[in-house]
């Protein structure tokens, strides 16, 4: 049985996306295909992942001061906006509730009442 490799799966999925094309001017005399906008795809994916895990700081908590984290933070904040409410609209997973009644992914520490 092969163990799951989420990083390898992500690389494969992003490679497939990068090789894609998009149709411009569909149905018009100027209809044509061109490569996808991979910059947009990469920003969308990073922002959605940050939203799914509860925010950009939670996403980057492994090494928040690294140069890589700084670039990812800039991308997410530029794509979604500065506020946590703006980031929520990028979420692709349902929010998981913790036993204490709060959002298990919101980065907050909830106390039972």
C-alpha positions in Angstrom: 0.0 0.0 0.0 1.4 3.4 -1.0 1.3 6.1 1.6 -0.4 9.4 0.7 1.8 12.2 -0.5 -0.1 15.4 -0.4 2.8 17.5 -1.6 3.3 15.2 -4.5 -0.4 15.3 -5.3 -0.4 19.2 -5.1 2.6 19.3 -7.5 0.9 17.0 -9.9 -2.4 19.0 -9.8 -0.6 22.3 -10.3 1.5 20.9 -13.1 -1.7 19.8 -14.8 -3.3 23.2 -14.3 -0.2 25.0 -15.7 -0.4 22.9 -18.9 -4.0 24.0 -19.5 -5.4 26.5 -21.9 -8.3 28.9 -21.8 -10.6 30.1 -24.5 -10.8 33.8 -25.1 -13.7 35.4 -26.9 -15.8 32.2 -27.0 -18.4 32.3 -29.8 -16.9 35.4 -31.4 -14.9 35.7 -34.6 -11.9 36.4 -32.4 -12.2 33.2 -30.4 -8.8 31.7 -29.6 -7.0 29.6 -27.0 -4.1 30.7 -24.9 -2.2 29.3 -21.9 -3.8 29.7 -18.5 -2.9 32.5 -16.3 -0.8 30.4 -13.9 0.0 33.4 -11.7 -3.7 33.8 -11.0 -4.1 30.1 -10.3 -1.1 30.0 -7.9 -2.5 33.1 -6.0 -6.0 31.5 -5.8 -4.7 28.2 -4.5 -2.5 29.8 -1.8 -5.4 32.1 -0.7 -7.9 29.3 -0.6 -5.6 27.1 1.5 -5.0 30.0 3.9 -8.7 30.4 4.2 -9.3 26.7 4.7 -6.8 26.4 7.6 -8.0 29.5 9.4 -5.8 32.3 8.2 -2.5 33.2 6.7 -0.7 33.3 10.1 -1.9 29.7 10.9 -0.8 28.6 7.4 2.7 30.1 8.0 3.1 29.1 11.6 5.8 26.6 10.9 8.3 29.4 10.0 6.5 32.7 10.1 9.6 34.8 9.8 11.1 33.1 6.7 11.5 34.9 3.4 9.2 32.3 1.9 6.5 33.0 4.4 6.8 36.7 3.7 6.1 36.2 0.0 3.2 33.8 0.7 1.8 36.4 3.2 2.1 39.2 0.6 0.3 37.0 -2.0 -2.5 36.0 0.3 -3.1 39.5 1.6 -2.9 41.0 -1.9 -5.4 38.5 -3.2 -7.9 38.4 -0.4 -7.5 41.7 1.3 -6.4 42.5 4.8 -9.4 41.5 6.8 -10.4 38.1 8.0 -13.9 38.5 6.5 -12.4 39.0 3.0 -10.4 35.8 3.4 -13.6 33.8 4.3 -15.0 34.1 0.8 -12.0 32.1 -0.5 -12.8 29.1 1.7 -13.4 25.9 -0.2 -14.1 23.6 2.8 -16.8 23.8 5.3 -15.8 25.3 8.7 -15.2 22.6 11.3 -16.7 23.4 14.8 -14.6 22.5 17.8 -16.2 20.8 20.9 -16.1 24.2 22.6 -18.4 25.6 20.0 -15.9 27.7 18.1 -14.5 27.3 14.6 -11.7 24.8 14.9 -9.9 26.5 12.0 -10.2 30.2 13.1 -6.9 30.4 15.0 -8.7 31.5 18.2 -8.6 29.7 21.5 -12.2 29.1 22.6 -13.2 28.4 26.2 -16.2 26.3 27.1 -18.9 28.5 28.6 
